[in-house]
Amino acid sequence: MVENITFIRNTLYKCFFIGFAFLLLGILSFVLGQDFIFHMWNKLYGISPEIAKIITISFLGLFKSLLVIFFLIPALALHWKCK
């Protein structure tokens, strides 16, 4: 029983850290390449750069919240249960 809980906890931690790496990659690409990305959004989809910035920041914030809610909180709860 404890082995199953430990396996699930470790899997949730790994999912959190992989998602966190993707989040950092998204933030890094937002900071470094925002002019090019928003120009492409404007050219391909007709979205203004201001709206594209709002969409990107909203997505990154939602992704961060979902990472914490779905992966980190259950992993910490299982970690405390195993002790």
C-alpha positions as CSV (number, residue, x, y, z in Angstrom):
1,M,0.0,0.0,0.0
2,V,2.7,2.5,0.9
3,E,4.7,1.5,-2.2
4,N,1.7,2.5,-4.4
5,I,1.3,5.8,-2.6
6,T,5.0,6.5,-3.0
7,F,4.9,5.6,-6.7
8,I,1.9,7.9,-7.3
9,R,3.5,10.7,-5.3
10,N,6.8,10.4,-7.2
11,T,4.9,10.4,-10.5
12,L,3.0,13.6,-9.5
13,Y,6.3,15.3,-8.6
14,K,7.8,14.3,-11.9
15,C,4.8,15.7,-13.8
16,F,5.0,18.9,-11.8
17,F,8.7,19.4,-12.6
18,I,8.3,18.6,-16.3
19,G,5.4,21.0,-16.5
20,F,7.4,23.6,-14.6
21,A,10.2,23.2,-17.2
22,F,7.7,23.8,-20.0
23,L,6.4,26.8,-18.1
24,L,9.9,28.3,-17.8
25,L,10.4,27.6,-21.5
26,G,7.2,29.5,-22.3
27,I,8.1,32.4,-20.1
28,L,11.6,32.6,-21.6
29,S,10.2,32.5,-25.2
30,F,7.7,35.2,-24.2
31,V,10.4,37.5,-22.8
32,L,13.0,37.0,-25.5
33,G,10.9,36.6,-28.6
34,Q,7.7,38.5,-28.0
35,D,8.2,40.9,-30.9
36,F,8.7,38.1,-33.5
37,I,5.9,35.9,-32.0
38,F,3.3,38.7,-31.8
39,H,4.2,39.9,-35.3
40,M,3.6,36.3,-36.6
41,W,0.3,36.2,-34.7
42,N,-0.7,39.5,-36.3
43,K,0.3,38.3,-39.8
44,L,-1.3,34.8,-39.6
45,Y,-4.4,35.4,-37.5
46,G,-5.0,39.2,-37.5
47,I,-4.6,39.5,-33.7
48,S,-3.2,42.7,-32.5
49,P,0.0,42.5,-30.4
50,E,-1.8,43.9,-27.3
51,I,-4.4,41.2,-27.4
52,A,-1.8,38.5,-28.1
53,K,0.1,39.6,-25.0
54,I,-3.0,39.4,-22.9
55,I,-3.8,35.9,-24.3
56,T,-0.2,34.7,-23.7
57,I,0.0,36.0,-20.1
58,S,-3.4,34.6,-19.3
59,F,-2.4,31.2,-20.7
60,L,0.9,31.2,-18.7
61,G,-1.0,32.1,-15.5
62,L,-3.6,29.5,-16.0
63,F,-1.0,26.8,-16.8
64,K,0.9,27.7,-13.6
65,S,-2.2,27.5,-11.5
66,L,-3.2,24.2,-13.0
67,L,0.3,22.8,-12.4
68,V,0.0,23.6,-8.7
69,I,-3.6,22.4,-8.3
70,F,-3.4,19.2,-10.2
71,F,0.2,18.0,-9.5
72,L,1.9,19.8,-6.6
73,I,-0.9,19.9,-4.0
74,P,-1.8,16.1,-4.4
75,A,1.9,15.2,-4.3
76,L,2.4,17.1,-1.1
77,A,-0.7,15.6,0.4
78,L,0.6,12.1,-0.4
79,H,4.0,13.0,0.9
80,W,2.6,14.0,4.3
81,K,0.4,10.8,4.3
82,C,3.5,8.6,3.9
83,K,5.3,10.1,6.9
